[in-house]
């Protein structure tokens, strides 16, 4: 699986934490993770994404919040990755003024497009609407959302001149999930919405699940159209 590369400090509004966490979301013995964070991580670990998504835990960033947990995922078609991304859960038990909450979700998603798709001047706005629409379609409450949509084109010359031009789109974003019972956000549902976005930017059709179905699949009715089928990121 191709892991998304990049830093998450651009939009997380986080600060360096005092308790480092490992891949499992647990912290050191001298600074145990709070119960709310452990419950939020367990929901992420036990969530089941769409069959087309390969997902696994990865080492989280260490300087954005006192506690962090991360997963990386790819939408796979045979041996080809159509899109990949990383989702990071941050937690500060003391709250965070910029987040307006104790939890923050941060993401980086990438996919390669056919060059002609990048000519659409509305494509960045559409991609951002997919992020907010994926959460709204599942009835998720969130706040303080922010991020960027970036398109970059590559043209090859010399010994690489036989390669087709490539255009990559990248979404970097963060948002504050609403905290529920016990101060724990519904991280499984947010992961499902994030999976919806990942599949949509990969050009897959939505799964036939009715609105309000929550975690178990892709909810239809987001009000936007998926990108046409495309090839995945090229391997150098």
N, C-alpha and C positions, 0 to 999 in steps of 0.2 A: 504494500500500500504506500502510495506517495504521500508523505507528510507535508502539510502546509508549512512553509517557512516564513518567518517574520516575527516582529516584536509587537507586543500588545499595549505598550505604554501610551500610544498616540491618543487613545480614546477611553482608556479605563479610568483615568483620573485617580489612580491608586497611589499609595505611598508605600515605602519600604516597610515590610512587616518584621516582627520580632520572632515569630515562630515559623520555621521552615517546614514544609510538608513534602512528603514523598509522593510517588505515583499513586498510592492508594488513598491519598487524602489525609492520612494520619500524620500527626506531628511528632516532635520529639517527646521523650518521656518527661522531660522537665517542663514542657509546655503542651499538655494534651489538648487536642482539638475540642471545641465546644460541642455539646450534643446536637445543636441545630445544624452545625456544619456537617457533622457525621451523618445525620439523617439526609441532608441534601445530597451528599456524595453517594450514599447508598442508593438513593433513587436513581441517580445517573448510572451507577454501575449495573443495576438490574434492569434498566430500560431496554426494550427490544425495538430496534429501528427497522425500517423496511429492508426486505431481503437484498435489495441492490446496494445497500450501504454496508461497508466494512468499517467497523469502529473498534478502537482499542484505547486504553489509557496511555498517557504519555507524561513525561516529566513536566510539571507546571512551572511557570515563572516564579521566581523567589522574591522579587522586590516590589510587587504591586500591592500586596496586602498581607496581613499576618497569616492567613490561611488560603490555600489555593489548591484546586484540582483541575485536571485538564484531560480532554480526550481529543484524538484525531480521527478523521474519518475520510473515506473516499467512496464516491459512487462508481461502481465497477461494472463494466460491460465486457465479459470475457477477461482478457488480460489488459484491457484498456481502462484507464482512469478518466472518467468524464469530468469530474470535479473533485476537489479535495478541500479539506478545511480543518480547523482546530477550534474547539470551544473550551473556554476557561471559566471556571467558577471561582470567584473571589469572595472572601468573607472577612469582615472586620467587626468583631463583637462590640466595639465601642461606637459603631456607626461611622459614617463618612459623609461629610457635609456635601461634597460634590455628587455622591451617589443618591443622597436622600434616602438612605437605607443601610442595611448591614450586609447585603449581598450585591454582587455585580456579575453579570455575564458578559464576556468579551469574546469576539470571534474574528477569525480571518478565513475567508472562503475564496478559492480561485478556480477558474475554469478557462479553457482555451476556446475561442470562438473562431468561426470562419471570418476571414477579413472583411467581407462585405457586411457582416452584421454590425461591425464597429462604426459603420457610416451613419447609423441611426442616432441623431443627436439626443433623442429622448431615452436612450438605453440606460444611462446611469440612474435617471429618475425612476424608470420602470424597475430596475434591480433593487433600488431602495424600497420601493413599494412592496416588493415581494417579501422583504424582511418584516416590515410592519404588518403586512397582510397575513403572513403565515401565523403570527401570534394572535392577531385579531380573529382569524378564522377559527382558532381553537378556544376563543374566549379568554385569553390570557391577559391579565392586567400587568402593565409595566410602566416605567417612567424614565425620564432623563435619557432618552435614546439619542445617540449621536454616532457619526461615523463618516466614512468616505467610500465612494465608488470610483475606482481608477481603471482606466484602460491603457494598455501599453502594447505597441506594435513592434514586431521584429522582422527585419528584412535581411536575407542572407546573401553573402557575396563570396567570391573566390572559390575556395574548395567546398563551401557550403551552398553554392549558388543553386544547386538542384533542389534544395528544400523550399517548400511553399512558405510564403509570408505567414506569420503567426500573430494573432492578437489575443491577449490575455486580459480577462476582467477580474478584478479583485475587490472584494467587499471587506472592509474593516469596520467593525461596529461594536458598541457596548450599550447595555441597558440595565436598568434596575428591576428585577422581578418583584412582584408584589409578594410580601411575606404572609403566609397563612397561619394555621394553627401551630402554636409553639414557636412562632417566628421563623418558620421554615417555608421557603418558596417551593412551588411545584416544579422542581427541576426536571422531572421526567417529562412533563408536558412541554416545557421549554426546549428540552432536547428533541422531542418529536417535531416541534415547530421548526427548529433549526434543521432537522433532517428534511422536512418539507422544502425549505429554502434550498438546501444542497441539491436535492433532486430536481427542483425546478430550474436552477441555473445550469444543471447538467443536461437539460432538455427532455427529461422524462415526463410522461403524462402523470397527472395526479392519481393517487390510489382512490378507488371508489368507496370512500368512507363518508358517512353523513356528517354534517356539522354538529359539533358537540360531542364527538366521539372521543375527544381528549387524546390520550397518549397513543392509542393503538392504530396508527396509520396516518395517512395524509388526509386532511380535511379539504373538501372541495369548496369552491365559492369564494376564493380570495380576490376575484375580480380582475385578474391579470392572466395573460397568455404565456405559456412556457416558450423559451427559445426553441427554434428548430433543432433537430438532431445535429450534433456536431462531433468532431473528433476530440479526443482527450488531449491533455498536455503531452507534447512530444518529449521523448527521452533523449537527452543529449549523449 
